[in-house]
Amino acid sequence: MFDGAAVLSEEGDAAADNFDPAVGYFLVDPLDGTKEFLARNGEFTVNVAWVQGARVLAGVVHAPALGETFWGAAGVGAWKSTSAAPGGVWGEVWRDARPIRVAALPAANAPLRVLASRSHGGAAQRAYLSRLPQPISCLQAGSSLKFCRLAEGAADLYPRLTATMAWDTAAGQAVLEAAGGVVFGTEGSPLRVPGRPREAPNPPFFAASGAELARRAVSVL
């Protein structure tokens, strides 16, 4: 299935981007969360996604400093392992794999657990969070771990209003969607990968545990 598949990387040569997206390709970010890496807080990841056309179909997010690995595929499900501890054996990652699933929609009077970017939020994020009508419990995380925390049910909503590229988000989106969540753009439909990922940044997006919550989040923008 993957014989001869193209590999597109953030750090790769743009001249290698001459491929047919409809056939499918790997989209790689070898270091997502550069600021987290430099801060030595462990919240950086290695991201690998399988993309076909404009859809992300599968992804792996590995946090080497935390020893956490998340993976998922459309129509199959999502899993988390903590076996790949720093210095451990990568082959052991499957040993304690457990399925993960997004949390149920919180009640109207319950605090909404909102993930905020640790390093890229800024004024736009603060202004948006202040407009949410529901009480919120604000959590912080770096890199694609935000998608994964949603996928394992540890949070409800992740609004991202500042710029990202497809390699920043594709693997995390795959894990979240496989766990039952969604990633919507500002028009209220699923986030798609552009045919040539280097040519266009992602629009602002809302990752959530479900479509109803994502649409509510979009309406506040």
TORVEX-206088 format. One record per atom (N, C-alpha, C, CB): x, y, z; residue in one letter. Coordinates in steps of 0.02 Angstrom, whole numbers, plus 32768, in hexadecimal, padded with zeros to 4 digits. Glycine has a CB too. Example, Ala and Ser with C-alpha at 12.3 -4.5 7.8 and 13.67 -1.06 7.14 Angstrom:
TORVEX-206088
82947EE48186A 82677F1F8186A 82947F5B8186A 82357F2081C4A 82827F908162S 82AC7FCB8165S 82858002818AS 82C07FE2811ES 
***
This chain:
TORVEX-206088
80297FC48000M 800080008000M 802B803F8000M 7FD28000803CM 8064803D8025F 808D8078802CF 80CA80787FFFF 80A180808073F 80D180467FD4D 810B80427FA9D 811180817F7ED 810880047F7CD 814A80A27F82G 815680DD7F5AG 8131811B7F71G 814280CF7F15G 811181187FABA 80EC81527FC3A 811B818C7FD2A 80C381408002A 810581C87FC1A 812D82047FCFA 812E82128019A 811282407FA8A 81648232802FV 816B82488074V 817782938073V 81A582228099V 814A82B9808FL 814F83018092L 815E831680D9L 810E83248077L 8194833A80E3S 81A9834E8126S 81AF839A812AS 81EA832D813AS 81A383B58165E 81AC83FD816FE 81F38412815DE 819C841081B8E 822483E88170E 826A83F98164E 828283DF8121E 829483DE819BE 825683C080FAG 826B83A280BBG 827483D68083G 8239836F80A5G 828D83BE804CD 829983E88011D 825883F17FEBD 82CF83C97FE4D 824484307FE0A 8206843E7FBDA 820684207F76A 81FA84897FB9A 824084157F5AA 824483F87F17A 822A83B17F16A 828C83FB7EFDA 822783917F51A 820F834C7F55A 81C483477F5AA 822F83287F8FA 81A183807F58D 815983817F61D 813283717F21D 814483C47F7AD 8155835A7EEEN 8134834A7EAFN 811783037EB3N 816583507E73N 80DA82FE7ECEF 80B982BE7ED5F 806E82C77ECCF 80C9829E7F1BF 804B82907EC6D 800382927EBDD 7FE182887F01D 7FEB825C7E8AD 7FC382BC7F1FP 7FA482B47F61P 7F6C82807F62P 7F8882F67F77P 7F4C82757F29A 7F1582447F27A 7F2E81FD7F33A 7EF182487EE4A 7F6D81EF7F24V 7F8981AD7F2EV 7F9681A17F78V 7FCA81A47F06V 7FA781D57F9CG 7FB681D07FE3G 7FFF81DD7FF1G 7FA2818C7FFCG 800E81FB802AY 8053820A803CY 805982118088Y 806A824B8019Y 8096820B80A0F 80A4821580E6F 80B5825F80F2F 80DD81E780FEF 8098827B8126L 80A582C0813AL 80C782BD817EL 806382EB813BL 810482D78183V 812E82CD81BDV 8144830F81DCV 816C82A381ACV 813F8313821ED 815E834A8243D 818D832A8276D 812783788266D 81CF832C8269P 81FD83098296P 8205832B82DAP 824083058276P 81F0836A82E0L 81F2838B8321L 81BA83BF8324L 823783AE832DL 818283AA8340D 814A83D8834BD 814D83F18392D 810583B3833CD 814F8433839AG 8156845083DCG 819E846483EAG 813E841F8411G 81BA848B83BCT 8201849E83C4T 820B84C58404T 821784C88388T 81DD84F28415K 81E485198453K 81E184EC8490K 81AE854F8457K 81B984B8848DE 81B5848984C6E 81F6846184CCE 8178845A84BEE 8213844F8492F 8253842C8492F 8289845784B1F 82668418844AF 828B8497849EL 82BE84C384B8L 82B484D28502L 82BF85058491L 827484D28517A 826584DD855EA 8270849F8589A 821D84F58565A 827C84668569R 82898427858BR 824E841285B8R 82C9842C85B4R 8211841F85A2N 81D7840A85CAN 81BA83C885B2N 81A2844085C8N 81D883AB857FG 81C383698568G 818883688538G 81B2834085A1G 816883A1852EE 812A83A28506E 813783B084BCE 80FA83D68521E 8164838A849FF 8170838D8457F 81628347843BF 81B983A58446F 8154834483FBT 8140830583DDT 816082FA8399T 80F4830183D7T 815E82BB8383V 816E82A7833FV 812C8291831FV 81A4826E833DV 811B82AF82E7N 80D982A382C8N 80E182838283N 80B382E582C2N 80BA824F8277V 80B8822F8235V 806F82238223V 80E181EC8234V 805A823C81EAA 8014823381D4A 80138215818EA 7FEE827681D5A 7FDF81EE8181W 7FD181D5813DW 7F9781FD8120W 7FC28188813DW 7FA4821F80E9V 7F72824C80CBV 7F6282338085V 7F8D829580C8V 7F2282358074Q 7F0C82238031Q 7EDC82588019Q 7EEB81DC802FQ 7EED82777FE1G 7EC582AF7FCBG 7ECA82E87FFDG 7E7C829A7FC0G 7E9182FD8017A 7E8F83328049A 7E808316808FA 7E5B83668036A 7E7E82D48096R 7E6B82B580D5R 7EA6829580F9R 7E34828280C9R 7EA8829E813AV 7ED8827B8164V 7EB7823A8179V 7EED82A781A3V 7ED682028169L 7EB881C08176L 7ED7819C81B1L 7EBF81958139L 7F1581AB81C2A 7F35818981FAA 7F6E81B58214A 7F50814381E5A 7F8081AB8253G 7FB681D3826FG 7FD381B582ADG 7F9E8217827DG 801281C682BAV 803681B382F7V 805481F28315V 806C817D82E8V 804B81FC8355V 806A8233837AV 8092821483B3V 803382668396V 80D4821F83B2H 8100820283E4H 8121823A840CH 813681D483C3H 811B8238844EA 813B8268847BA 81758244849DA 8108828584AFA 81B182478481P 81E8821E849AP 81FD822E84E2P 82238226846EP 81FB826E84F5A 820F827F8539A 81DD8269856EA 821A82CA853EA 819E8262855AL 8169824C8588L 815D82028585L 812882718579L 817881E18551G 816C81998549G 812581898535G 817D81758588G 810481B78513E 80BE81AC84FFE 80BA81A884B2E 809081E58519E 8092817A849BT 808681738453T 803C816B8447T 80AD81378436T 802281918417F 7FDB818F8405F 7FD7817E83BAF 7FB781D28415F 7FA7815583A7W 7F9E81488361W 7F5481388353W 7FCB810F8349W 7F4081448315G 7EFB81368302G 7EF2813782B8G 7ECC81688323G 7EBC811982A1A 7EAC81168259A 7E6181198250A 7ECA80D68239A 7E4D8138821AA 7E058140820BA 7DE380FD8207A 7DFC816781C9A 7DAC80F5822BG 7D8580B9822AG 7DA2807F8252G 7D7C80A381E6G 7DDA808B8274V 7DFB80558299V 7DFB806482E4V 7E43804C8280V 7E0D80A182F7G 7E0F80B4833DG 7E5280D4834FG 7E0480778369G 7E5A80E5838FA 7E96810783A6A 7EAF80E583E5A 7E89815283B3A 7EF280E983F0W 7F1280C88429W 7F4880F58446W 7F2F80858415W 7F5980E58485K 7F90810684A7K 7FBC80D284C8K 7F76813A84DBK 7FFE80DD84C5S 802D80B284E8S 805D80DD8510S 8054808484B7S 807280C4854AT 80A580E68572T 80E280BA857AT 808980FA85B7T 80EA80888550S 8122805A8555S 816380768539S 8111801A8531S 815D80A4850AA 819A80BF84EAA 81B980F48517A 818A80DD84A4A 81CD80E08553A 81EC810E8582A 822F81268567A 81F480EE85C7A 82458161857CP 8286817A8565P 82BC81458572P 829981BC8589P 82E18135853DG 831581028542G 82FB80BB853CG 8338810B8583G 82BA80B48535G 829C80718532G 82A0805484ECG 825480738547G 8282801A84E4V 82847FF784A4V 82458009847DV 82897FAB84AFV 824D80238440W 821380398419W 81E38000840BW 822A805983D8W 81FD7FC38402G 81D27F8A83F3G 81A17F7A842BG 81FB7F4E83E6G 81AD7F958467E 81807F88849FE 81437FB684A0E 81A67F9084E0E 813F7FE4846FV 810A80168470V 80C57FF7846DV 811380478437V 80BF7FBB844FW 807E7F9B8449W 80697F768488W 807E7F6C840EW 80987F6C84B7R 808C7F4084EFR 80507F55851AR 80C97F3B8519R 804D7F95852AD 80177FAC8556D 7FE57FD98532D 80337FD18592D 7FE27FD284EFA 7FB57FFD84C9A 7F6D7FF484E1A 7FBA7FED847EA 7F4B802C84E9R 7F04802984FER 7EDC805784D0R 7EFC803F8549R 7E9F804484C0P 7E75806F8496P 7E6380AF84BBP 7E36804A8480P 7E5E80E58497I 7E4A812584B5I 7E0D81408490I 7E84815884B2I 7DE8816A84B4R 7DAA81868499R 7D9F81CB84B7R 7D6D815784A9R 7D8181F88490V 7D73823B84A8V 7D40823984E1V 7D5A8267846FV 7D3E826E8508A 7D0E8274853EA 7CC882858523A 7D2482A98571A 7C968276854AA 7C51828A8538A 7C4A82D5853DA 7C1E82678566A 7C1A82F0851AL 7C0C8338851BL 7BFD834E8562L 7BD3834A84ECL 7C218380857EP 7C13839485C2P 7BCF83B685C9P 7C4A83C485DAP 7BB283B08604A 7B7283D08612A 7B79841C860CA 7B5883BC8658A 7B41843D85FFA 7B42848585F3A 7B5E84AC862EA 7AFD849E85E3A 7B548493866BN 7B6B84B886A6N 7BAE849F86BFN 7B3784B286DDN 7BCD846F869BA 7C0E845486B0A 7C46847B868EA 7C138408869FA 7C7E848486AFP 7CB784A7868FP 7CCD84838650P 7CF184AD86C0P 7CD984AA861CL 7CF2848F85DEL 7D3E848D85E2L 7CDB84BB85A0L 7D5C845385D8R 7DA4844B85DER 7DC48460859BR 7DB8840185F1R 7DE1849B859AV 7DFB84B8855DV 7E4784B6855DV 7DE285008554V 7E63849B8528L 7EAB84998520L 7EC484D884FEL 7EC0845B84F7L 7EF584F7851CA 7F1385338500A 7F5B852384EDA 7F10856F8532A 7F72854084B6S 7FB7853584A1S 7FE6855484D4S 7FC38554845BS 8018852E84E9R 80478546851AR 8073857E84FFR 8072850D8533R 8083857B84BES 80B485AA84A2S 809985D6846AS 80EE85858489S 805C85C88450H 804685EC8415H 7FFF8608841DH 804885BE83D9H 7FE986158459G 7FA4862C8462G 7F9C86768453G 7F8E861F84A9G 7FBA869F847CG 7FB886E78470G 7F768708847FG 7FCB86F6842BG 7F7087478469A 7F3587708477A 7EF687538458A 7F4087B7845FA 7EFC8737841BA 7EC1871C83F9A 7EA386E38421A 7ED3870483B2A 7ECD86B8843CQ 7EB586808464Q 7E93869984A4Q 7EEF86508476Q 7EB386C984C6R 7E9586E48504R 7E52870484F7R 7EC587168525R 7E4E872B84C1A 7E0F874D84B1A 7DD8871A84A1A 7E18877D8475A 7DEA86E6847CY 7DB886B3846CY 7D9F868F84ABY 7DD68680843BY 7DCC867B84D5L 7DB886578512L 7D8B8681853EL 7DF686418539L 7D9686C3853DS 7D6D86EF8567S 7D2586F4854ES 7D8B87358568S 7D1986E0850ER 7CD686E484F2R 7CAE86A384F9R 7CDA86F684A8R 7CCE866E850EL 7CAA862F8516L 7C758636854DL 7CDB85F58527L 7C368624853EP 7C00862F856EP 7C0285FE85A8P 7BBE862A854CP 7C2085C5859FQ 7C21859185D2Q 7C5E859A85FFQ 7C21854A85B2Q 7C59858C863FP 7C94858E866AP 7CCA8560864EP 7C82857A86B3P 7D0985768652I 7D3E854D8636I 7D73853C866AI 7D5E857085FBI 7D9185038660S 7DCD84EF8684S 7E0584ED8651S 7DC484A986A9S 7E35851B8657C 7E6785238623C 7EA484F78631C 7E7D856D861DC 7EB684CE8600L 7EF084A28604L 7F2284B785CFL 7EDB845785FBL 7F6284AC85DCQ 7F9584BD85ACQ 7FBC84808597Q 7FC584F285C8Q 7FD0847F8558A 7FF98449853EA 801D84628500A 7FCF8409852FA 8054844184EFG 8079845484B4G 80718421847DG 80C2845C84C5G 808384358440S 8086840A8405S 804483E683F7S 80BE83D7840ES 804983AD83D4S 800D838683C2S 7FF1836083FDS 801E8356838BS 801083658436L 7FF383468472L 7FAE83618482L 8021835084AEL 7F9F839D846BK 7F5C83B98478K 7F26838E8456K 7F588401845FK 7F32837A8418F 7F03834D83F7F 7EFD830B841DF 7F19833F83AEF 7F3582F38435C 7F3682B28457C 7F1482B4849AC 7F7E8299845FC 7F1A82EC84BER 7EF782F284FER 7EAB82F384F3R 7F0D83338523R 7E96831184BDL 7E4F830D84ABL 7E3C82C5849BL 7E3F833B846EL 7E6682A48475A 7E568260845FA 7E50822F8499A 7E8C8247842FA 7E76823A84CEE 7E73820C8507E 7E418223853CE 7EB782058527E 7E1B8258852DG 7DE5826D855AG 7DFA829B8592G 7DC582328576G 7E3782B7858FA 7E5082E285C4A 7E3C832B85BBA 7E9C82DD85C8A 7E1D833C8583A 7E0783818575A 7DCD837D8544A 7E4283AD8559A 7DAD83B88539D 7D7183BA850FD 7D7B83E284CFD 7D3883D78536D 7DA3841784D2L 7DA684468499L 7DEC84638494L 7D72847E84A1L 7E0384698456Y 7E43848A8447Y 7E3884BB840EY 7E7B84568436Y 7E3184FC841DP 7E2C852E83E7P 7E71854583D3P 7E00856A83FEP 7E7F85478392R 7EBF855F837AR 7EB485978348R 7EE98526835AR 7EC685D4835BL 7EB7860E8332L 7EF5862B8310L 7E978643835CL 7F3186148323T 7F6E862A8304T 7F8585F782D0T 7FA586368339T 7FB5860B82A7A 7FC885E5826CA 7FE685A1827CA 7FF8860D8242A 7FD4856F8255T 7FF3852D8255T 7FF88515820DT 7FCA84FA8281T 802084E18204M 802484C081C3M 800B847981CAM 806D84C181A7M 7FFF84588192A 7FE184158193A 800C83E381B9A 7FD583FD814DA 804F83E881B3W 807983B781D6W 807583C18222W 80C283BE81BFW 806183FD8239D 805884088281D 801B83E4829CD 80518453828FD 7FE983D98272T 7FA783C4828AT 7F8F83818271T 7F7683F78278T 7FA983698238A 7F8B832F8217A 7F8B82F08243A 7FAF832181D6A 7FC382E08261A 7FC682A38289A 7F9982A782C6A 800E829582A0A 7F9982E082E8G 7F6D82EA8321G 7F2482E8830EG 7F7D832B8344G 7F13830582D5Q 7ECF830382BCQ 7EB982BB82B0Q 7EC7832C827CQ 7EE682938293A 7ED5824C8286A 7EC6822782C6A 7F0F822A8261A 7EEF823282F9V 7EE582108339V 7EA282268358V 7F1F821E836AV 7E9682678358L 7E5882818377L 7E1B82678352L 7E5982CD8377L 7E1A826B8310E 7DE0825482EBE 7DD5820982F4E 7DE8826582A0E 7E0B81E382F8A 7E05819B8302A 7DE8818B8347A 7E48817882F9A 7DF281B98377A 7DD881B083BBA 7D9281CC83C3A 7E0681D183EDA 7D7481E5838CG 7D3081FE838EG 7D298248838FG 7D0E81E383C9G 7D60826D838CG 7D5D82B6838CG 7D5B82D48347G 7D9882D283B2G 7D5E83168343V 7D5B833A8304V 7D8C83748305V 7D13835382F5V 7D9F838A82C9V 7DC583C882C0V 7DA283EF828AV 7E1183BA82AEV 7D858428829CF 7D5E8451826DF 7D8284938260F 7D17845D8288F 7D7D84AB8222G 7D9284EE8212G 7D5C85208225G 7DA484F481C8G 7D67855F8216T 7D398593822BT 7CF685908206T 7D5885D7821FT 7CF3856B81CEE 7CB3856481AAE 7C8A852B81C6E 7CC0855A815FE 7CA5850781F7G 7C7F84D38218G 7C80849081F6G 7C3984E8821EG 7CB3848381CDS 7CBB844281ACS 7D01842881BAS 7CAE84478160S 7D0C83E781B1P 7D4C83C981C4P 7D8883EA81A2P 7D4D838081B3P 7DBE83F281C8L 7DFC840E81AFL 7E1A83DE817BL 7E2F841B81E8L 7E2E83FA8142R 7E4B83D2810CR 7E9383E78100R 7E2183D980CCR 7EB983B980E1V 7EFF83C780D0V 7F0083E38088V 7F2B838780D6V 7F22841B807DP 7F2584348038P 7F4C8404800CP 7F46847A8036P 7F3F84067FCBG 7F6183D97F9DG 7FAC83DD7FA0G 7F4A83E67F58G 7FC684187FACR 800D84237FB5R 801684447FF9R 802D844D7F7BR 8024841D802EP 802384388072P 80508474807EP 8035840380A2P 8086847C8058R 80B284B68063R 809284F7804BR 80F484AB8040R 806084F1801FE 8047852C7FFDE 801485548025E 802A85187FBCE 7FF785368059A 7FC28559807DA 7FC2854480C6A 7F7D854B805DA 7FC0857580F4P 7FBA8564813BP 7F73854D814BP 7FCC85A08167P 7F6C852C8183N 7F29851B819AN 7F03855A81ACN 7F2C84EB81D6N 7EC1855A81A4P 7E99859081C0P 7E938587820BP 7E528593819FP 7E7A85B88230P 7E6A85AB8277P 7E3D856D827CP 7E4885E98298P 7E46854682B1F 7E1E850982B7F 7E0B84FC82FFF 7E4484CD829AF 7DDB84CE8306F 7DC184BC8348F 7DC08470834DF 7D7A84DA8355F 7DEB84558377A 7DEC840D8383A 7DC1840083C1A 7E3583F1838DA 7D9683CF83BCA 7D6683C483F3A 7D55837A83F9A 7D2683ED83E8A 7D35836A8431S 7D218325843ES 7CE483108414S 7D12831B8487S 7CC3834083F5G 7C8A833083CBG 7C768369839FG 7C4F831B83F5G 7C4E835A836BA 7C3B838D8339A 7C1083C48358A 7C16836C8300A 7BE383B28386E 7BB883E583A3E 7BE0841983C9E 7B8583C583D3E 7C11840283F0L 7C3B84308415L 7C66845A83E7L 7C68840A8446L 7C81843C83B2A 7CAA84618382A 7C8284998361A 7CC68432834DA 7C448489834DR 7C1B84BD832DR 7C0984F5835DR 7BDB849E8311R 7BFC84E3839CR 7BF1851783CER 7C2E854383D6R 7BDE84F88411R 7C68852583D5A 7CA6854A83DDA 7CB1857983A2A 7CE2851A83E3A 7CA285618365V 7CA8858B8329V 7C7985C7832DV 7C99856282EBV 7C3D85BC8347S 7C0C85F38349S 7C20862C8377S 7BC885D78360S 7C4E861F83A5V 7C65865383D4V 7C99867F83B3V 7C8286348413V 7CB98667837EL 7CF0868C835EL 7CDA86D18347L 7D0C86648324L 
***
